[in-house]
Amino acid sequence: MGFMDLRQWMALLEKAGELRRITAEVDWDREIGAIARRVLEKKGPALLFECIKGYRSGRCAKLFVSGLGARSRLALALGFPREAVNREIVQHVMKKNRETIAPVVVPTGPVKDVIIRGEAIDQTEFPVPRWHYLEGGRYIHTFSGIVTRDPDTRVMNVGIYRGMIGQKDTAPFLLIKGGQHWGAHFVKWGARKQPMPVACVIGWDPIMPLLAGSPVSAGVCEWDVMGAYRGEPAQLVRCETVDLEVPATAEIVIEGYISDDPATYESEGPFGEFTGYVSDLPTLRPTMKVTCITHRRDPIFRGSLEGTLPGSYSENGILDVYAPPITNGVNIRIQLKKHYQGQPKQVAAALWGNSAAQYRYKHVIVVEEDIDPAEDEQVEWALAHRVNAGEGGVVIFPGIFGSPIDPSTPLEDRDVAQLGTGLWNRMLIDATRSWKNPRRPEWGGERFPPTVRPSPEDEARVKVRWSEYGLGDL
C-alpha cells in the first residue's frame, strides 16, 4: 500500500461503509463533540461534517473526525482486511517500526495551493470545534502531526501534542521539556537563545497520526518510518517560513515558532484528555506564533475527539494494540516467552525509560505466550493464579517521570513548571509462572502443574463427533 492523502483515505472508508457524511447543519461549539461522542459509544463510523454553523462558505467548510476510531479502520489504514486479527496487526507494527525509507523533497504540491502570511493569518477561519463544554478554548491541534527539528543533528520529529487557538495567530501548547521528543528539541533551541521552528500538519495519510503518537526511537524521523510502512518515500515540500519539511499533499500546514521566553506564554487548558477526564486548570504555557498557513483549495479540517470512557473509546485509543483501548496505553499488557526469572522487570524498565512513557505504561502486566493479552478473561486468570505479590509479583517504581494530566496524581506532582514533568508511581504485575519453582517429573518436567484442558487427542475426537452429540449449533 502506497501513500494516500486524506481525500483518498476518506474515499476508501466510504467505499468500505466506514464513513458517514453529516449534511445537517451543526454547531462547532460543543455540538460536534457531542455527536462524535455518541457515535463512538455506538461503535459507529468516521464522520465528515459538511455543513457547520458559520462555515458554510469561506476558507474551510468541512471537518473530518474518527478516521481511526475503530479496529477495522486501523486495519484498513495498515493495508489489512477490516477483519484482521490483533496478532497480525501487532506483528506488522513491530516489524515496520524498525524499518525506514527516507523521504524525498519535491518542488511543490497541493498544500501550497493557498499561502497566507502576516495580517491575513486567522486560525478561526477553520471550523475548529470546542469539543467539550468545559474546555478552555477551541483545540486546533488534536490529531495534527507536529514537526520539529533537532538543531544539533537536524533530524526531524513528528509527534501529536495538544494545542488550542489563543489569538488569531497564536496557539499555546501543552509542551513538556522532559520526556517528549519535541520537548528535548525545545530545550536545545532554548539553550541557543532561539525560538523553536514548528510546522503543524493537519490532514494527510492516516499513517501520520498513527506513528506520530507511537514510540518511535529518538533520533529516527517518523517520515522515514512512514516510508517503510508505505513501501515508498514520503514526498515532502519545504515550508515557507521555517526550516522544516512537510507532506506535499497535506490539507493544511501551520508554520511558526515557539519561544522559551515566559513573556510569550499564553493560557492553555483545560482540555478533555484521553484519560476520560477534563485535565488541569488554565495554565500559562509555551505558545506558537504563527508565521504562515498553507493549504489545499477547499481544505478539509481534521480533528479528534479525545477522552476514553467505558463503552466509548477515543480515536487515539486504538493506537496501542497491546493495551485495553479504554486506557490508551496507561495500562499495557506484554506477552513474552520467558527465558529467565527477572525478564518481566527488564521489560517494564525498558518501557518506563522510553520517551512515550510520558503518558503511557503506568501499569505494566507481563504474561506468557499461553495468555492472549487482548483477552480479559485469560489475563484475569493469570493474575489470579500466577501472581504472588509478596514474592516479587508486584513491583512499585515511585517518583518517575509521567503524565501531568492524570487525575489520580496529586496536584503537586503534576506541577510541570516546578518539576519539568509530571511524576508517576508505576507498577509492574508479573503474571508469569515463577522460575523459583523446581521442575517436577509429575508435572511433565514443568515448573507449574498442568491445566485441566483435555489432551489434544481427546479434543480432536470430541470435535469430530460434536454434531453426533446434538451440539452442532454451539
C-alpha positions as a printed NumPy array, in Angstrom:
array([[  0.   ,   0.   ,   0.   ],
       [  1.484,   3.334,  -1.08 ],
       [  0.874,   6.737,   0.462],
       [ -2.59 ,   8.278,   0.218],
       [ -3.766,  11.738,   1.106],
       [ -6.725,  12.464,   3.374],
       [ -9.177,  12.528,   0.472],
       [ -8.089,   9.112,  -0.792],
       [ -8.33 ,   7.738,   2.747],
       [-11.867,   9.101,   3.107],
       [-12.844,   7.575,  -0.259],
       [-11.519,   4.194,   0.882],
       [-13.524,   4.441,   4.106],
       [-16.685,   5.458,   2.265],
       [-16.353,   2.523,  -0.13 ],
       [-15.968,   0.186,   2.872],
       [-19.059,   1.611,   4.59 ],
       [-16.896,   3.151,   7.324],
       [-17.726,   6.833,   6.653],
       [-20.922,   8.827,   7.199],
       [-21.477,  12.3  ,   5.745],
       [-23.361,  14.683,   8.043],
       [-25.195,  17.207,   5.835],
       [-27.436,  18.724,   8.527],
       [-26.133,  21.999,   9.963],
       [-24.201,  21.512,  13.201],
       [-22.524,  23.914,  15.616],
       [-18.74 ,  23.813,  16.08 ],
       [-19.313,  24.869,  19.701],
       [-19.879,  21.609,  21.637],
       [-22.439,  20.035,  19.277],
       [-19.863,  18.357,  17.031],
       [-18.111,  16.94 ,  20.09 ],
       [-21.382,  15.585,  21.484],
       [-22.261,  13.946,  18.16 ],
       [-18.819,  12.368,  17.885],
       [-19.093,  11.016,  21.457],
       [-22.446,   9.356,  20.81 ],
       [-21.209,   7.763,  17.582],
       [-18.16 ,   6.423,  19.429],
       [-20.454,   4.947,  22.088],
       [-22.361,   3.143,  19.347],
       [-19.11 ,   1.956,  17.718],
       [-20.123,   3.884,  14.619],
       [-18.308,   5.119,  11.514],
       [-15.968,   8.   ,  10.775],
       [-17.759,  11.321,  10.288],
       [-17.457,  14.08 ,   7.699],
       [-19.305,  17.229,   8.756],
       [-20.223,  19.156,   5.6  ],
       [-22.471,  21.917,   6.995],
       [-21.006,  23.697,  10.018],
       [-22.604,  26.806,  11.509],
       [-20.648,  29.874,  10.465],
       [-18.552,  27.886,   7.978],
       [-20.963,  27.094,   5.128],
       [-18.654,  29.159,   2.943],
       [-15.236,  30.736,   3.349],
       [-11.742,  29.334,   3.682],
       [-12.692,  25.888,   5.031],
       [-16.139,  24.295,   5.271],
       [-15.606,  20.614,   6.217],
       [-14.416,  18.678,   9.281],
       [-13.365,  15.002,   9.381],
       [-13.216,  13.   ,  12.625],
       [-12.815,   9.394,  13.856],
       [-10.896,   8.147,  10.829],
       [ -9.003,   5.711,  13.079],
       [-11.757,   5.306,  15.667],
       [-12.232,   1.536,  15.251],
       [-10.017,  -1.521,  14.898],
       [-11.484,  -2.178,  11.455],
       [-10.357,   1.265,  10.271],
       [ -6.917,   0.815,  11.792],
       [ -6.627,  -2.445,   9.848],
       [ -7.591,  -0.688,   6.607],
       [ -5.076,   2.083,   7.26 ],
       [ -2.327,  -0.526,   7.586],
       [ -3.341,  -2.34 ,   4.393],
       [ -5.093,  -5.261,   6.108],
       [ -8.661,  -6.514,   5.65 ],
       [-11.124,  -4.942,   8.084],
       [-11.451,  -8.228,   9.98 ],
       [ -7.69 ,  -8.691,  10.566],
       [ -6.916, -10.174,  13.971],
       [ -4.988,  -8.396,  16.683],
       [ -1.889, -10.602,  16.399],
       [ -1.437,  -9.875,  12.671],
       [ -1.528,  -6.126,  13.274],
       [  0.856,  -6.312,  16.223],
       [  3.447,  -8.34 ,  14.32 ],
       [  3.23 ,  -5.975,  11.342],
       [  3.687,  -2.874,  13.52 ],
       [  6.621,  -4.412,  15.42 ],
       [  8.352,  -5.21 ,  12.128],
       [  7.71 ,  -1.909,  10.364],
       [  8.642,   0.251,  13.349],
       [ 12.227,  -0.99 ,  12.894],
       [ 12.41 ,  -0.095,   9.187],
       [ 12.954,   3.194,   7.345],
       [ 12.717,   4.62 ,   3.829],
       [ 13.992,   8.196,   3.613],
       [ 11.604,  10.826,   2.229],
       [ 12.255,  12.934,  -0.864],
       [ 11.805,  16.705,  -1.179],
       [  9.735,  17.802,  -4.176],
       [  9.397,  21.353,  -5.563],
       [  5.742,  21.881,  -4.67 ],
       [  2.402,  20.198,  -4.061],
       [ -1.31 ,  20.806,  -3.41 ],
       [ -0.625,  22.016,   0.137],
       [  0.887,  25.134,  -1.499],
       [ -2.33 ,  25.993,  -3.388],
       [ -3.011,  28.847,  -0.961],
       [ -0.368,  30.687,   1.096],
       [ -1.348,  33.082,   3.915],
       [  1.044,  35.439,   5.681],
       [  1.076,  38.413,   8.009],
       [ -2.177,  40.141,   8.966],
       [ -4.188,  37.735,   6.815],
       [ -3.473,  34.864,   9.242],
       [ -6.583,  33.899,  11.207],
       [ -6.875,  30.364,  12.606],
       [-10.582,  30.859,  13.347],
       [-11.235,  30.722,   9.597],
       [-11.042,  26.938,  10.036],
       [-14.018,  25.108,  11.659],
       [-12.129,  24.213,  14.835],
       [-14.528,  22.733,  17.395],
       [-14.858,  23.412,  21.034],
       [-15.079,  19.695,  21.65 ],
       [-16.34 ,  19.704,  25.252],
       [-18.248,  22.281,  27.245],
       [-15.6  ,  22.523,  29.992],
       [-12.665,  23.071,  27.649],
       [-10.769,  26.345,  27.82 ],
       [-10.961,  27.087,  24.111],
       [-11.029,  25.731,  20.566],
       [ -8.416,  22.983,  20.202],
       [ -6.984,  23.199,  16.705],
       [ -4.305,  20.545,  17.34 ],
       [ -5.788,  17.251,  18.495],
       [ -4.615,  14.993,  15.645],
       [ -2.019,  17.164,  13.907],
       [  1.482,  15.972,  13.057],
       [  3.677,  18.482,  14.931],
       [  7.056,  18.72 ,  13.159],
       [ 10.233,  19.982,  14.861],
       [ 13.962,  19.571,  14.215],
       [ 16.891,  18.766,  16.492],
       [ 19.212,  21.779,  15.991],
       [ 22.295,  19.611,  16.565],
       [ 21.556,  16.518,  14.441],
       [ 18.976,  18.162,  12.132],
       [ 16.785,  15.057,  12.45 ],
       [ 13.103,  15.946,  12.386],
       [ 10.453,  14.564,  14.746],
       [  6.714,  14.243,  14.164],
       [  4.549,  14.   ,  17.277],
       [  0.978,  14.567,  18.443],
       [  0.519,  17.264,  21.091],
       [ -2.482,  19.269,  22.146],
       [ -2.722,  22.939,  21.197],
       [ -5.558,  25.473,  21.223],
       [ -6.269,  28.719,  19.436],
       [ -5.051,  31.619,  21.536],
       [ -5.21 ,  34.738,  19.395],
       [ -5.857,  34.566,  15.67 ],
       [ -2.119,  33.936,  15.105],
       [ -1.062,  32.159,  18.312],
       [ -1.505,  28.649,  19.737],
       [ -0.492,  27.703,  23.307],
       [  0.575,  24.043,  23.651],
       [  0.999,  21.542,  26.441],
       [  4.762,  21.328,  25.817],
       [  6.737,  19.286,  28.338],
       [ 10.51 ,  19.6  ,  28.308],
       [ 11.175,  16.229,  29.917],
       [ 10.194,  13.004,  28.151],
       [  8.819,  14.268,  24.846],
       [ 10.986,  14.368,  21.726],
       [  9.878,  17.877,  20.813],
       [ 10.47 ,  18.845,  24.451],
       [ 14.114,  17.79 ,  24.063],
       [ 14.306,  19.869,  20.881],
       [ 12.765,  22.822,  22.718],
       [ 15.436,  22.638,  25.415],
       [ 18.19 ,  22.682,  22.774],
       [ 16.704,  25.654,  20.95 ],
       [ 16.299,  27.466,  24.269],
       [ 19.959,  26.864,  25.123],
       [ 20.795,  28.627,  21.867],
       [ 18.529,  31.548,  22.868],
       [ 16.468,  30.889,  19.74 ],
       [ 12.776,  30.084,  19.287],
       [ 11.984,  26.591,  18.025],
       [ 10.664,  26.281,  14.439],
       [  7.399,  24.31 ,  14.287],
       [  5.133,  23.082,  11.487],
       [  1.709,  21.609,  12.25 ],
       [  0.362,  19.228,   9.586],
       [ -3.426,  18.845,   9.578],
       [ -4.924,  16.106,   7.411],
       [ -2.859,  13.582,   5.481],
       [ -2.299,   9.836,   5.207],
       [ -3.713,   8.056,   8.324],
       [ -0.243,   6.62 ,   8.92 ],
       [  0.835,  10.089,  10.121],
       [ -1.249,  10.34 ,  13.317],
       [ -0.759,   6.619,  13.931],
       [  3.036,   6.918,  14.015],
       [  3.174,  10.457,  15.416],
       [  1.55 ,   9.001,  18.526],
       [  3.707,   5.854,  18.609],
       [  7.022,   5.242,  20.434],
       [  9.428,   5.701,  17.524],
       [ 13.021,   5.781,  18.794],
       [ 14.689,   9.117,  19.454],
       [ 16.893,  10.155,  16.56 ],
       [ 14.694,   8.411,  13.979],
       [ 12.366,  10.613,  11.942],
       [  8.762,   9.488,  11.666],
       [  8.685,  10.475,   7.98 ],
       [ 11.291,   7.73 ,   7.393],
       [  9.298,   5.109,   9.303],
       [  6.126,   6.11 ,   7.453],
       [  8.001,   5.441,   4.235],
       [  8.734,   1.902,   5.399],
       [  5.067,   1.312,   6.187],
       [  4.02 ,   2.513,   2.734],
       [  6.931,   0.962,   0.852],
       [  7.94 ,   4.22 ,  -0.837],
       [  9.459,   7.603,   0.095],
       [  7.153,  10.24 ,   1.52 ],
       [  7.043,  13.284,  -0.76 ],
       [  7.75 ,  16.413,   1.278],
       [  7.883,  20.13 ,   0.461],
       [  9.85 ,  22.814,   2.25 ],
       [  7.934,  25.18 ,   4.494],
       [  7.653,  28.872,   3.627],
       [  8.926,  30.481,   6.85 ],
       [ 10.582,  27.711,   8.906],
       [ 13.368,  25.224,   8.165],
       [ 11.176,  22.113,   8.071],
       [  9.639,  19.755,   5.508],
       [  6.015,  18.603,   5.41 ],
       [  3.878,  16.339,   3.161],
       [  3.174,  17.846,  -0.263],
       [ -0.422,  16.556,  -0.251],
       [ -1.402,  17.582,   3.29 ],
       [ -4.637,  19.54 ,   3.722],
       [ -3.309,  22.34 ,   5.951],
       [  0.103,  23.306,   7.358],
       [  0.522,  25.934,  10.078],
       [  4.088,  27.27 ,  10.433],
       [  5.642,  29.269,  13.234],
       [  7.973,  29.481,  16.216],
       [  7.74 ,  28.693,  19.936],
       [  9.917,  30.714,  22.324],
       [ 11.014,  29.702,  25.819],
       [ 10.527,  33.306,  26.992],
       [  7.743,  33.216,  29.642],
       [  6.652,  36.662,  28.434],
       [  5.352,  34.939,  25.278],
       [  3.365,  32.267,  27.13 ],
       [ -0.443,  32.249,  26.921],
       [ -3.131,  30.464,  28.925],
       [ -3.903,  26.89 ,  27.824],
       [ -6.474,  24.397,  29.113],
       [ -8.429,  22.731,  30.429],
       [ -8.899,  20.015,  27.797],
       [-10.953,  16.812,  27.595],
       [ -7.968,  14.457,  27.663],
       [ -7.538,  10.819,  26.596],
       [ -7.817,   9.823,  30.282],
       [-11.556,  10.464,  30.127],
       [-11.208,  13.421,  32.473],
       [-11.037,  17.152,  31.835],
       [ -7.41 ,  17.942,  32.614],
       [ -5.824,  20.555,  34.87 ],
       [ -6.564,  24.258,  35.151],
       [ -5.861,  27.146,  32.758],
       [ -2.065,  27.475,  32.805],
       [  0.442,  29.758,  31.08 ],
       [  2.273,  27.568,  28.569],
       [  4.724,  27.852,  25.634],
       [  2.926,  29.438,  22.701],
       [  3.376,  29.161,  18.949],
       [  3.49 ,  32.41 ,  16.996],
       [  2.064,  31.597,  13.563],
       [  4.092,  33.   ,  10.663],
       [  2.378,  31.3  ,   7.714],
       [ -0.506,  28.996,   6.796],
       [ -0.587,  26.972,   3.585],
       [ -3.461,  24.77 ,   2.451],
       [ -5.127,  22.996,  -0.417],
       [ -8.064,  24.505,  -2.265],
       [-11.253,  23.775,  -0.3  ],
       [ -9.273,  22.208,   2.571],
       [-10.76 ,  19.631,   4.945],
       [-10.018,  20.223,   8.619],
       [ -9.003,  17.124,  10.608],
       [ -9.58 ,  16.752,  14.328],
       [-10.135,  14.128,  17.006],
       [-12.491,  13.964,  19.957],
       [-10.352,  12.8  ,  22.868],
       [-11.291,  11.068,  26.101],
       [-11.994,   7.376,  26.721],
       [-14.906,   6.245,  28.878],
       [-16.328,   2.761,  29.462],
       [-18.03 ,   1.806,  26.216],
       [-16.639,   4.829,  24.371],
       [-13.039,   4.864,  23.158],
       [-11.381,   7.915,  21.687],
       [ -9.731,   7.77 ,  18.277],
       [ -6.276,   7.708,  19.891],
       [ -7.225,   4.705,  21.986],
       [ -6.797,   2.233,  19.145],
       [ -3.183,   3.309,  18.597],
       [ -1.593,   0.787,  21.086],
       [ -2.935,  -2.687,  20.222],
       [ -1.386,  -4.359,  23.27 ],
       [ -3.341,  -2.088,  25.594],
       [ -7.001,  -2.191,  26.586],
       [ -8.35 ,   0.643,  24.407],
       [-10.11 ,   2.24 ,  27.382],
       [ -6.684,   3.037,  28.919],
       [ -4.892,   4.456,  25.844],
       [ -1.745,   2.611,  26.863],
       [ -1.703,   3.774,  30.505],
       [ -2.283,   0.106,  31.299],
       [ -0.317,  -2.161,  28.984],
       [ -0.106,  -5.929,  28.741],
       [  3.029,  -7.573,  27.402],
       [  3.167, -11.168,  26.222],
       [  6.573, -12.878,  26.148],
       [  8.279, -16.217,  26.01 ],
       [ 10.028, -16.304,  29.362],
       [ 13.754, -17.108,  29.289],
       [ 14.752, -16.188,  32.853],
       [ 13.215, -15.098,  36.145],
       [ 13.923, -11.344,  36.002],
       [ 12.789, -10.843,  32.417],
       [  9.437,  -9.114,  33.193],
       [ 11.284,  -6.494,  35.264],
       [ 13.555,  -5.745,  32.322],
       [ 10.521,  -5.345,  30.055],
       [  8.981,  -2.865,  32.482],
       [ 12.26 ,  -0.979,  32.871],
       [ 12.59 ,  -0.656,  29.093],
       [  9.042,   0.675,  28.777],
       [  9.434,   3.127,  31.646],
       [ 12.641,   4.505,  30.157],
       [ 11.002,   5.126,  26.766],
       [ 10.012,   8.688,  25.906],
       [  6.483,   7.513,  25.064],
       [  6.126,   6.608,  28.753],
       [  5.341,  10.268,  29.46 ],
       [  1.661,   9.337,  29.115],
       [  1.74 ,   5.551,  28.91 ],
       [  2.791,   2.356,  30.675],
       [  1.866,   3.371,  34.235],
       [  0.701,  -0.181,  34.905],
       [  2.541,  -2.991,  33.109],
       [  1.208,  -6.548,  33.141],
       [  3.506,  -9.242,  31.768],
       [  2.075, -12.618,  30.711],
       [  3.459, -15.655,  28.907],
       [  2.761, -16.961,  25.424],
       [ -0.188, -19.113,  26.532],
       [ -2.11 , -15.986,  27.602],
       [ -3.648, -13.72 ,  24.963],
       [ -3.025, -10.204,  26.306],
       [ -6.097,  -8.911,  24.456],
       [ -8.432, -11.337,  26.238],
       [ -9.552, -10.042,  29.638],
       [-10.645, -13.46 ,  30.851],
       [ -7.249, -15.021,  30.163],
       [ -5.354, -12.127,  31.752],
       [ -7.57 , -12.247,  34.849],
       [ -6.896, -15.976,  35.16 ],
       [ -3.142, -15.326,  35.038],
       [ -3.485, -12.548,  37.634],
       [ -5.45 , -14.867,  39.907],
       [ -3.133, -17.868,  39.771],
       [  0.358, -16.686,  38.737],
       [  0.846, -13.509,  40.772],
       [  2.28 , -13.598,  44.301],
       [  2.634, -10.005,  45.482],
       [  4.891, -10.995,  48.376],
       [  7.289, -12.885,  46.084],
       [  8.067, -10.143,  43.586],
       [  4.848, -10.445,  41.638],
       [  4.103,  -6.745,  42.164],
       [  6.801,  -4.088,  41.838],
       [  6.292,  -0.36 ,  42.522],
       [  8.65 ,   2.18 ,  40.935],
       [  7.985,   5.523,  42.638],
       [  8.617,   9.094,  41.555],
       [  9.491,   8.516,  37.874],
       [  8.532,  10.961,  35.101],
       [  4.954,  10.625,  33.962],
       [  1.727,  12.287,  32.982],
       [  0.913,  15.792,  34.226],
       [ -2.774,  15.27 ,  33.395],
       [ -3.509,  12.07 ,  35.371],
       [ -6.321,  12.965,  37.799],
       [ -5.181,  10.253,  40.247],
       [ -1.838,  12.047,  40.744],
       [ -1.582,  14.762,  43.451],
       [ -1.545,  18.269,  42.03 ],
       [  1.908,  18.943,  43.447],
       [  3.245,  16.009,  41.4  ],
       [  1.673,  17.498,  38.266],
       [  3.396,  20.873,  38.544],
       [  5.323,  20.984,  35.255],
       [  6.649,  24.476,  35.926],
       [  8.243,  23.256,  39.174],
       [  9.262,  19.689,  38.247],
       [  9.734,  19.878,  34.478],
       [  7.339,  16.937,  34.079],
       [  4.635,  15.061,  35.937],
       [  5.549,  12.312,  38.41 ],
       [  4.102,   8.804,  38.473],
       [  4.387,   5.802,  40.745],
       [  4.475,   2.977,  38.222],
       [  3.58 ,  -0.666,  38.815],
       [  4.649,  -3.967,  37.276],
       [  2.464,  -7.017,  37.728],
       [  4.466, -10.125,  36.861],
       [  1.801, -12.638,  35.82 ],
       [  4.318, -15.188,  34.528],
       [  4.993, -18.536,  36.143],
       [  7.764, -18.277,  38.694],
       [ 11.062, -19.973,  37.929],
       [ 11.706, -20.281,  41.649],
       [  9.581, -23.403,  41.488],
       [ 11.644, -26.528,  40.711],
       [ 10.798, -28.651,  37.676],
       [  8.847, -31.759,  38.703],
       [  8.61 , -35.045,  36.788],
       [  4.981, -35.493,  37.864],
       [  4.25 , -32.166,  36.112],
       [  5.854, -33.331,  32.87 ],
       [  9.143, -31.641,  33.741],
       [  7.48 , -28.207,  34.07 ],
       [  7.604, -25.685,  36.932],
       [  3.802, -25.39 ,  37.15 ],
       [  1.202, -28.158,  37.341],
       [ -0.682, -28.972,  34.118],
       [ -4.015, -27.298,  33.438],
       [ -7.361, -29.087,  33.292],
       [ -7.507, -28.778,  29.48 ],
       [ -8.1  , -32.174,  27.76 ],
       [ -5.303, -33.746,  25.771],
       [ -5.029, -32.737,  22.096],
       [ -6.125, -36.226,  21.103],
       [ -9.255, -36.084,  23.257],
       [-10.079, -32.597,  21.98 ],
       [ -9.737, -33.775,  18.368],
       [-12.002, -36.787,  18.964],
       [-14.717, -34.686,  20.553],
       [-14.513, -32.138,  17.73 ],
       [-15.131, -34.873,  15.131],
       [-18.214, -36.137,  16.989],
       [-19.596, -32.767,  18.005],
       [-22.693, -32.984,  15.799],
       [-23.389, -36.503,  16.993],
       [-23.765, -35.129,  20.486],
       [-26.571, -32.887,  19.287],
       [-24.41 , -29.815,  19.897],
       [-23.817, -28.708,  16.313],
       [-25.488, -25.346,  16.88 ],
       [-22.889, -24.369,  19.506]])
